[in-house]
Amino acid sequence: MMSSDATSILRRGLLALLALGATGVLAELVLLEHYEEPVQWLPMALLALTLVTIVRHWVGSTRATLRAFQVLMLTLIVAGIVGTALHAKTNVEQEQEVNPGTGGLPFYWEVVRGELPLLAPGVLIQFGLMGLLYAYRHPALKNGDR
């Protein structure tokens, strides 16, 4: 079993990596102008909220800040799944429009390689899982801090 010192260092490292990743993806979305439609603002807003929640929790780690963080991480996971589905739907529609007679494996290959990166929203899922890993058996949950 790891010492609480080592566990604390690993937790802080996970949180720092999550903050770094969220900052990078948020910057990338801005550079890609991922804000043309209202639905495109959602990942940007969630990533910004992730950064605010991380800072708030880092400054004062309480049960309430950790619970807010966990809810946000679950929201990131759901948003990543929905984003992947939206990217796939758009790519399917575009491929049907461009090549209406295509089917089977060639069709699905073009959908996966479509204009919208099919796996890009998966980074939200990864961030959500990383955040939940950070919160797993966190001391703030045991202490009963409010």
N, C-alpha and C positions, 0 to 999 in steps of 0.2 A: 504494500500500500504506500502511496506517495505521501510525503509530509505535507502539511497544510501550507507551508512556505512554497513548495514546488507547485502545488495545485493553484495557489494564488497567482503565481507567476504565469502559469499556463492560461489561467482565466483572463488575466490582463492582456496577454499576448493574443488570445482569440478575439477579444474585444477590439484591440488595436488593429488587427488584421481586417476585421469586419468594417471598422471605420475607414481604413485605407481603401478597401475594396469599394465600399459605398461611395466614397468621394470620387474614385476613378471612374466608376460606371456613371455616376451623375454627370461628371464632366464630359464623358463620352456622349451621353444622350444630348447634352446641350450642343456639343460640337456637331452632332449628326442632325441637329434641328428636329429632335424627336418631340415636337410640341405643336404640330400642325393641326391635330384634332384633339378635342378634349380628352379622349381616352388615353392619348399618349402622355398626358400630364401625370397620370396615375403613378407609373413607376418613378418618375422624378420626384413627385410629392412624397412617396413612401420612402425613397432613399434619403431625402432631406429630413424627413421625420425620424428616420433611423439614426441619422447623425445627431439630431437634437436629443433624442432619447438616450443615446450612448453617452453624450456629454453629461446629461442630467444624472444618469445612473453612476457614471464615473466619479462625479463630484460628491454625490451623496447616495451611497448604495443602501437602499432600504427595500423592504418587502414590496412596497407600493411601486417603486421605480422598476424593480425587477419584474413584477407582474405586468406592468405596462409594456416593458421590453418584450416579454414573452408573447403577449397578445400581438404586438407589432410583428414579431418574427413569424407567427402563424399567419398573419395577414400577408406577409411577403411570400410565403409558400403558396397561398391561394392565388395571389396576384401572378406569380410565376407560372402556375398551371393555366390560369385564364389567358395570360399573355401568349403562352405557347399555342393554345387553342386558337386565339385570334390570329396569330401569325400564320398558322396552318390554314385556317379558313380563307384568309386573304390570298395566300399562295395557291390554294385549290381553285378559287374563283378566277384568278388571273390566268392560271394554266388552262382552265376550261375555255376561257375567252380566246387565248392565243392559239391553242392547239385543241379544238373541240373534239377531234376524233381520237386523241391519244388516250390510252388506258393501260391498265396493268402496271407492271414494274417501271416502265419508262415514265409513265405519268407520275407515279409517286416519287421517283427519283427527282423529277423536275420540281415537284412540290417542296421536297426537302431542300433543294438547291435554289428555291425561289428568291424573289426580290427581298422579301422580309426574312431575316435570319431566324430560322425555325427554333434553334436552340438558345438564342440569346436571352429570352426571358427566364431561362433556367438558372441564370445567375441569381435571380431573386430567391429561387428555391434554395440554392446553395447558401446564400446569406442567411436565410431563415433557419436552415438546419444548423449552421455555424452558431447562430445566436442561441438556439435552443440547447446546443451542446455547452455553450458558455454557462447557461442558466441551470444546467443539470446539477441537482443537489447543491445548489448555491447556499452558502452560509446564511444569507439574508432570509431564506425560506425557513430555516431552523430556528433562528433567533426570535422570530415573532415580531421583528421590527415593524413599525407601522409606516 
